[in-house]
């Protein structure tokens, strides 16, 4: 039996004409019901009266969550591709309506077997739409009210501190801001994060008004930045010899393991009806990988086994939570999952990934704060490993101790970034998963020839889009402190802009720009007939790391007068010398060519002033 439950402001229907010969005459031709839980119901082949109690439990669970006392049972055969006979379906739906009445609901039964026109207005909150596939056996468990966790601050030397105002004054401003927000003591300023204006001004990213909220368009410069961060994630996966895979975007919710995992993210799911089924658009890459691994033959000799996927993912975040690139509904997640044979091996993998992701952020010169979330029964066992990791980065951590298992993980940590207006967002994470192996049936053959479950380490450097947010906000923080903002040189869409003092030097400047591009340096030529001061000012606004000016003297001696943004100094270089300097500065990083035509006069402009 399929149940699609919608918490609605109203449902109104009009009976039109008979669709099934045996359909009973309706009691009324028209009805308007307000503030109700509409239960679209499809009875399937093989269903019997024994399912009714389970269906009732599902309705009770949802009604309690949304505080609905009025239930509308609406026969809707379109939810299934294998419907029961009309008589059988009507009998089971009548019984369901009776059971709902006996449990105190105000029940309305929409007539089955008739064509109907209807209007429904969904309330639109995160719990307003719920799909359930009711099976025989035990009904779904009622979610228990979550017990609150407790917080403490763990210093690298092992000292545990209460997170008081006095304590927080000693551990850094960003960490204090993050912890106070986690504890509900304070919140971000409410100001619009500067990266929203910057992503448009630098012609990187913009809102896409023709799409859903939280979906973005990437201009050529932004696509290059996004691509370079993706390349970095691939290189990290290659470094640890992770096997790359690809999996589908959509999955059937009737698959028990997928439904169970999806229910933990119920408020965030995009659900798509298709051919009488309900498909979930993935919110992470787990589904496909785990479905793949349950069919694989894995030996203890293969472990640890690491898998990598660059997975476009979708989460139906609340509209008000979608703030620029800080939180999106569509994003790209570089996922690394490690299968391990036991806790010792799992912790070795966990610590390796912790160190790897910390090095990425330190290399990007991004300051970050750390939070560990640990189930209480694991905290004291794992505290030595947590301290070992904190000593790698020499930072304190906010520890949230959870009284019981809430998700699939027993421990996870997050590297969080605090932006220029006091908001924060998770960058990388590593999670110690102790449940999904059993849920999906993922096993390995041990030395004794017996099949055993694995421990799974979930991890990611973080969504690609959020790194762009982070880098732009890091620039805004520098600007606030009087430092010129810039992107790391390896990720700057344009590394050098060549500017002739006048149009007389244009031909020579073009040759120098072409030479730099041929040497592997992303170089633009400002060939506009404008004043030199205007050209330099425009290059500064675009955060160009190296501005190379060519006047008569530079033409005469074949050099470039270069303004270095990071240091503020001016130095004279040959093109080859400048290329060597930039190559050294970007050594070991991904590279892609210039994403636009070299000449500014040949480049389209994608954004207009807001």
KAZIQUI-V775654 format. One record per helix or strand. SS is the DSSP state (alpha for helix, beta for strand). FROM is the first residue (numbers start at 1). LEN is the number of residues. If there is no record, write none. Layout:
ss=SS from=FROM len=LEN
ss=SS from=FROM len=LEN
This chain:
ss=beta from=2 len=17
ss=beta from=30 len=13
ss=beta from=44 len=1
ss=alpha from=51 len=16
ss=beta from=70 len=6
ss=alpha from=77 len=3
ss=beta from=83 len=1
ss=alpha from=86 len=17
ss=beta from=106 len=5
ss=beta from=114 len=9
ss=beta from=129 len=5
ss=beta from=150 len=5
ss=beta from=160 len=2
ss=alpha from=165 len=4
ss=alpha from=173 len=10
ss=alpha from=195 len=7
ss=beta from=205 len=3
ss=beta from=216 len=3
ss=alpha from=220 len=20
ss=beta from=243 len=2
ss=beta from=250 len=3
ss=alpha from=256 len=8
ss=alpha from=266 len=3
ss=beta from=270 len=5
ss=beta from=277 len=5
ss=alpha from=286 len=8
ss=beta from=299 len=1
ss=alpha from=300 len=3
ss=beta from=305 len=10
ss=alpha from=319 len=3
ss=beta from=330 len=11
ss=alpha from=343 len=21
ss=beta from=369 len=7
ss=alpha from=376 len=18
ss=beta from=397 len=6
ss=beta from=409 len=10
ss=beta from=424 len=10
ss=alpha from=436 len=5
ss=beta from=443 len=3
ss=beta from=451 len=3
ss=beta from=455 len=9
ss=alpha from=464 len=17
ss=alpha from=489 len=3
ss=beta from=496 len=5
ss=alpha from=503 len=16
ss=beta from=523 len=4
ss=alpha from=532 len=10
ss=beta from=546 len=5
ss=alpha from=552 len=6
ss=beta from=560 len=5
ss=beta from=570 len=4
ss=alpha from=575 len=11
ss=beta from=599 len=1
ss=alpha from=600 len=3
